[in-house]
């Protein structure tokens, strides 16, 4: 698959397609450049007065090139996605027939990979890294109980307060407890592990990012469109775009997921598979703002460059964009086999 990321940031651009070449004209300067459309994976458009011909949009869709449209604040606001074309009707049938048991096992793998990547991001903080690593182990091995649970939670008093699976603690009636308390009773479920890991992770990471960026953010709040939270949201949108591209290429219906609830205009399966990839953006943002506050315009370019990073996938190294495609391929293999085969995700060193 193609892997280049094309930025359209200058004002007054006109984009048309001729013989599978994108012709990008700057109407103010009177200059023009061409780009082979087959070499482009994603187009990021954040230029005012940008015009794209219908022919160019059609050819982008045919070649599975996604375009992420941003507003004047560089916030993603629209995404072009090829109209569904089934490349594997057997895969389509499998997706419709996914059982709750299969989805739960796949979701457990996804959350385990996510928490392990979060732990790698906090490797410089020994205590925090250890707690996250233990949460990942509990997610991967849900039968850990008793002494194992106490050992895994002894590093954090906050963790101890959430675990009630020890045989010495009596279980209240499920009908008489709050949803959050009920989550604690099932401490080894993927959702419970993800929730505890998130609280621990952002407690250590977000204040430091906020300090470097000179904002006053205390918590991870999606959708704020400002400060560090806004920068994180933008980076996640870039990664999600790459996931959507691979899902479309393999013939998945992105609206049908395994854990995220389908909502109007949402792509639940992309939201599922993007989870282990979020820490790659977190690490990039930490390195980006470490020297002091940086503007959103610069972060926009830097966030997209994450897709060009070389990452290890097994014994080989590939760009992150291609690693995402390999991850989606491993998910497709598990779906076709109707078995929880091992998923492949790019892991932070």
C-alpha positions in Angstrom: 0.0 0.0 0.0 1.1 3.6 -0.6 2.5 5.5 2.4 3.1 9.2 1.6 1.2 11.8 3.5 0.3 14.9 1.5 -0.3 18.3 3.3 -2.4 21.0 1.7 -1.7 24.0 3.9 -1.3 26.9 1.6 -4.2 29.2 0.8 -6.0 29.4 -2.5 -5.1 25.9 -3.8 -6.9 24.1 -6.6 -6.6 20.3 -6.8 -7.5 18.3 -9.9 -6.6 14.8 -11.2 -5.3 14.0 -14.7 -3.9 10.6 -15.7 -3.7 9.6 -12.0 -1.5 12.6 -11.2 -2.7 15.2 -8.7 -2.2 18.6 -10.1 -2.0 21.1 -7.3 -2.2 24.8 -8.4 -1.5 27.8 -6.2 -3.7 30.4 -7.8 -2.0 33.3 -6.0 1.6 32.4 -7.0 0.7 30.8 -10.3 2.8 27.7 -9.5 1.8 24.1 -10.0 3.2 20.8 -8.8 2.2 17.2 -9.5 2.0 14.2 -7.3 1.4 10.6 -8.3 -1.9 9.7 -6.6 -0.9 6.1 -6.3 1.9 7.1 -4.0 -0.4 8.9 -1.6 -2.0 7.3 1.5 -3.6 10.2 3.2 -4.2 13.9 2.3 -4.4 16.4 5.1 -6.3 19.5 3.9 -6.2 22.6 6.2 -6.0 25.4 3.6 -8.6 28.1 3.2 -10.3 28.5 -0.1 -9.1 25.0 -1.1 -11.0 23.6 -4.1 -10.9 19.9 -5.1 -12.6 18.7 -8.3 -15.1 15.9 -8.3 -12.9 13.9 -10.6 -10.0 14.1 -8.1 -12.3 13.0 -5.2 -13.6 10.1 -7.3 -10.2 8.9 -8.2 -9.0 9.2 -4.5 -11.9 7.0 -3.5 -11.1 4.4 -6.2 -7.5 4.2 -5.0 -8.4 4.2 -1.3 -6.8 7.6 -0.6 -8.4 9.3 2.4 -8.6 13.0 2.8 -8.8 14.5 6.3 -10.3 18.0 6.2 -9.4 20.5 9.0 -10.8 23.8 9.9 -8.9 27.1 10.5 -7.8 25.9 13.9 -6.4 22.7 12.4 -9.1 20.6 14.1 -10.2 17.6 12.0 -13.8 18.1 11.0 -14.5 15.8 8.0 -13.1 12.6 6.4 -13.6 11.3 3.0 -14.0 7.5 3.0 -14.5 5.2 0.0 -18.1 4.0 -0.4 -18.1 0.4 0.9 -16.8 -2.2 -1.6 -16.6 -5.7 -0.3 -13.3 -7.2 -1.3 -14.0 -10.4 0.7 -17.6 -11.5 1.1 -16.6 -14.2 3.5 -15.1 -11.6 5.7 -18.3 -9.6 5.5 -20.3 -12.6 6.7 -17.9 -13.2 9.5 -18.2 -9.6 10.7 -22.0 -9.9 10.9 -21.8 -13.2 12.8 -19.2 -12.2 15.4 -20.1 -13.8 18.8 -19.9 -12.0 22.1 -17.3 -14.5 23.3 -15.0 -13.9 20.3 -15.4 -10.1 20.6 -14.5 -10.2 24.3 -11.3 -12.2 23.6 -10.3 -9.9 20.8 -11.0 -6.8 22.9 -8.9 -8.3 25.7 -5.9 -8.5 23.4 -6.4 -4.9 22.2 -6.6 -3.5 25.7 -3.6 -5.5 26.8 -1.5 -4.1 24.0 -2.8 -0.6 24.7 -1.8 -0.7 28.4 1.6 -2.2 27.6 2.3 0.7 25.2 1.2 3.1 27.9 3.6 1.4 30.3 6.4 1.8 27.8 5.6 5.6 27.7 6.2 5.8 31.4 9.2 3.6 31.5 11.2 6.5 33.0 8.9 6.4 36.1 9.7 3.0 37.6 6.7 2.8 40.0 4.2 4.0 37.4 5.6 1.7 34.7 5.4 -1.3 37.1 1.8 -0.7 38.0 0.7 -0.4 34.3 2.7 -3.5 33.4 0.9 -5.4 36.1 -2.5 -4.2 35.0 -1.6 -5.4 31.5 -0.7 -8.8 32.9 -4.1 -9.0 34.7 -5.9 -8.1 31.5 -4.0 -10.8 29.5 -4.5 -13.4 32.3 -8.0 -12.8 33.7 -7.8 -15.9 36.0 -5.3 -14.2 38.3 -6.9 -14.1 41.8 -6.0 -14.2 45.5 -2.3 -13.8 46.2 -1.7 -12.9 42.5 -4.2 -10.1 42.7 -2.8 -8.8 46.0 0.7 -8.9 44.6 -0.3 -7.1 41.4 -2.1 -4.3 43.3 0.3 -3.8 46.3 2.1 -1.0 44.4 -0.8 1.4 44.5 -3.3 2.2 47.2 -5.7 3.4 44.5 -5.5 0.0 42.8 -6.2 -1.7 46.1 -9.4 0.3 46.5 -10.8 -1.0 43.2 -10.1 -4.7 43.6 -12.8 -6.8 45.4 -12.1 -10.2 43.9 -10.0 -11.4 46.9 -11.8 -14.3 48.7 -11.5 -12.4 52.0 -13.9 -9.7 50.8 -17.6 -10.4 50.6 -19.5 -9.5 47.4 -22.6 -7.3 47.8 -25.6 -7.8 45.6 -25.1 -6.5 42.1 -28.5 -4.8 42.3 -27.4 -2.6 45.2 -24.2 -1.2 43.9 -23.2 1.6 41.5 -21.9 1.0 38.0 -18.4 2.0 39.0 -18.5 -0.3 42.0 -19.8 -3.1 39.8 -16.8 -2.5 37.5 -14.5 -3.1 40.5 -16.1 -6.4 41.2 -14.9 -7.6 37.8 -11.4 -6.3 38.1 -9.9 -8.4 35.4 -12.3 -7.4 32.6 -10.8 -5.5 29.7 -12.9 -2.4 30.4 -12.0 -2.4 34.1 -8.3 -2.8 33.3 -8.4 0.0 30.7 -10.2 2.3 33.1 -7.7 1.8 35.9 -4.8 2.1 33.6 -6.1 5.3 32.1 -6.5 7.0 35.5 -3.0 6.0 36.5 -1.5 6.9 33.1 -2.9 10.3 32.7 -2.3 11.2 36.3 1.5 11.0 35.6 1.6 12.1 31.9 -0.9 14.9 31.4 0.4 17.3 34.2 3.9 17.1 32.7 2.6 17.8 29.2 0.5 20.7 30.5 3.5 22.1 32.3 5.7 22.1 29.2 2.9 23.5 27.0 2.1 26.1 29.7 -1.5 25.3 30.0 -3.5 24.5 33.2 -5.0 21.1 32.3 -5.3 18.6 35.0 -7.2 15.8 33.4 -7.6 14.1 30.0 -10.8 15.5 28.6 -11.5 14.6 24.9 -13.3 17.1 22.7 -12.1 20.3 24.4 -10.3 21.4 21.2 -7.8 23.4 23.2 -4.4 23.0 24.8 -2.8 19.6 25.3 -6.1 17.8 25.1 -6.8 19.3 21.7 -3.4 18.3 20.4 -3.9 14.8 21.6 -7.3 14.7 19.9 -5.8 15.8 16.6 -3.0 13.2 16.8 -5.5 10.5 17.5 -7.6 11.6 14.5 -4.6 11.1 12.3 -4.0 7.6 13.5 -7.7 6.8 13.3 -7.7 7.9 9.6 -4.9 5.4 8.9 -6.9 2.6 10.6 -10.0 3.5 8.6 -7.9 3.4 5.4 -6.8 -0.2 6.1 -10.2 -1.3 7.2 -11.7 -0.1 3.9 -8.9 -1.8 1.9 -9.6 -5.1 3.6 -13.4 -4.9 3.1 -14.5 -4.3 6.7 -17.6 -2.3 7.5 -16.1 0.2 9.9 -19.4 1.0 11.6 -19.6 -2.6 13.0 -17.2 -2.8 16.0 -16.5 -5.2 18.8 -16.5 -3.0 21.9 -17.3 0.6 20.9 -21.1 1.2 20.5 -22.1 2.1 17.0 -23.4 5.7 16.8 -24.6 7.9 14.0 -21.6 8.9 11.9 -19.2 6.8 13.9 -16.7 4.1 12.9 -16.8 1.8 15.8 -14.3 -0.8 14.5 -11.7 2.0 13.8 -12.3 3.2 17.4 -11.6 -0.3 18.6 -8.4 -1.0 16.7 -6.9 2.5 17.3 -6.7 2.0 21.0 -3.2 0.3 21.1 -1.9 3.0 18.7 -2.8 6.0 20.8 0.4 5.8 23.0 2.5 6.4 19.8 0.9 9.9 19.6 1.3 10.4 23.4 5.0 9.7 23.1 5.4 12.0 20.0 3.6 14.9 21.8 5.8 14.4 24.9 8.9 14.7 22.8 7.4 17.6 20.8 6.6 19.9 23.8 9.4 18.9 26.1 11.4 21.9 25.1 8.6 24.4 25.7 5.3 25.5 24.3 4.8 24.9 20.6 2.0 26.1 18.2 -0.7 23.8 16.9 0.4 24.5 13.3 3.7 22.8 14.0 2.1 19.9 15.8 -0.1 19.3 12.9 2.9 18.5 10.7 4.6 16.5 13.5 1.6 14.4 14.3 1.2 13.2 10.7 4.9 12.3 10.6 4.3 9.7 13.2 2.9 7.5 10.4 6.3 7.5 8.8 8.2 6.2 11.8 10.0 2.9 11.4 8.6 0.4 13.9 9.3 -3.3 14.6 6.8 -5.8 13.5 8.1 -9.3 14.3 11.6 -9.5 12.9 11.2 -6.7 10.3 10.9 -3.0 10.5 8.2 -1.1 8.6 6.6 2.3 8.7 3.9 2.8 11.2 1.4 3.3 8.5 2.2 -0.1 7.0 2.3 -1.7 10.5 -1.3 -0.5 11.0 -2.2 -2.4 7.8 -0.5 -5.5 9.2 -2.5 -5.1 12.4 -5.7 -5.0 10.5 -4.7 -8.0 8.4 -4.1 -10.0 11.6 -7.6 -9.0 12.8 -9.0 -10.1 9.5 -7.3 -13.5 9.8 -8.8 -14.0 13.3 -12.2 -13.0 11.9 -12.0 -15.5 9.0 -10.8 -18.2 11.3 -13.6 -17.6 13.8 -10.9 -17.9 16.5 -9.1 -15.4 18.8 -5.8 -15.6 16.9 -2.9 -13.5 18.1 -3.2 -9.9 16.9 -0.1 -8.0 15.8 0.3 -4.4 17.0 3.4 -2.1 16.8 4.7 -2.0 20.3 6.7 0.9 21.8 10.3 0.0 22.7 
